[in-house]
Amino acid sequence: MKKYLIPTALLLVTALSSCTKTIDEDLSGNERSLLELRVEGQMGTAIIDRDGSRATATVYILETPGFAYDRVPVKGIVVSEGASASVGNGDVLNFSNPERRARITVTSRSGHRLDWWIYLETYDPFFLGTWRIVDVKLACNQRVSGVGDGAWTTQLSSGEFGTYGLPEYDDRVTITLGEISDNELTGTLVHSAGDDGAYGNFWGVYAPYSVEAPLDMNPRLRHLLPPGESQWTLDLTTNQMKITQNNVSSTMIFGTEGNNRLFRFLLPSAAYGLSATYMRKGPVEVKRSGLDSEVLSGKAIHLKDATSDGRFQYPESAKAEGLVSVLSAPLSVGGKVIGLIRVYSSEEREFSADEDSFMMAVAAISAVAIENARLHAALRNNYELMAKHAYSVYED
């Protein structure tokens, strides 16, 4: 007999863009929400998630040598109006435990308490280091000051530069880190010629141009990745890296297809039949979870054995929980994927096409309900923030 566990809903959260879900308490004065949190070394805004008595916040830091996990100072905290927190500005949190978590207790005006678990995650600056150029593909829609009038739109691949572009394809790009601030990183980018000692030329040879009479596109394209040394600034709120050399700038966006985000992960929103230990296993990072990467593209996916399938991020946790097969479907609203829903089986099995279709139908209905709840929560959260800030102004 096959035993089914858990319809589990996970919502897609984009880090550095705070997502707060606040549950309305029945009585006025019971509010005990954590609205904002900032700790020393934090990058971006805290990701705050609340579902009844389960309350968490995740903050990202860029780990540096000697970082003191046992004494991380609080730089800013905002809670519900009339509520108080167990820590304030200047107090320290201890994240030296294996879970990298600390507790903040928020007490409402009426005396009700809620423990918030704060998780400290390390941001991986994956773009740092030395890279080799192996191909050039451009999709441009730009207006470049000083090198031509009007906007210019084109899509080009390496073949459209003929042999003129070949010297570019073994070049090295070295990106090093300089200054770090809350929402911005800066550093140096060095684009050096490869083994051939030469840079490529953006000379178009597509019709009506030819190898004998190419179109010189260097004035428009060379600044996108300029030779030699340039400076870069990465805006962590937009994931855009601006590369500047001689007062000319270009912009590079990091991300996966359809979602330009440096941080993408899933937080559990609701579950049935899962243990508290499994729920605390950590966030699902989309870049490390092949299963969820596929589901977020808009289709239902099933794994026959999650404990041995490399697409599942937490196989050991699944094994300890007694989970084997998984069926997952995207939660989509208006063409936008906001998360996913999963069903687990404690025995290995295949899922039929009818079950896939049924799962997609359930996901579609659930997505609408979740989005409506999010809108309501956002309105209430905005009200609490405005009330708190207005109170602070008059307090001074």
Buried (B, 14 or more C-beta within 10 A) or exposed (E): EEEBBBBBBBBBBBBBBBBBBBBEBEEEBBBBBBBBBBBBBBBBBBBBBBBEEBBBBBBBBBBEEEBEBEEBBBBEBBBBBBBBBBBEEEEBBEBEEEEBBBEBEBBBBBEBEBBBBBBBBEBBBEBEEEEEBEEBEBEBEBEBEEBEEEEBEBEBEBEBBBEBBBBBBBBBBBBEBEEBEBBBBBBEBBBBBBEEEBBBBBBBBBEEBEEEEBBEBBEBBBBBBBBEEBBBBBBBEBBBBBBBBEEBBBEBEEEEEEBBBBBBBBBBBBBEBBEEEBBBBBBBBBBEBBBBBBBBBEEBBBBBBBBEBEBBBBBEBBBBBBBBBBBBBBBBBEEEBBBBBBBBBBEBBEBEEEBBEBBBEBBBEBBEEBBEEBEEBBEBBEEBBEBBEEEEEEEE
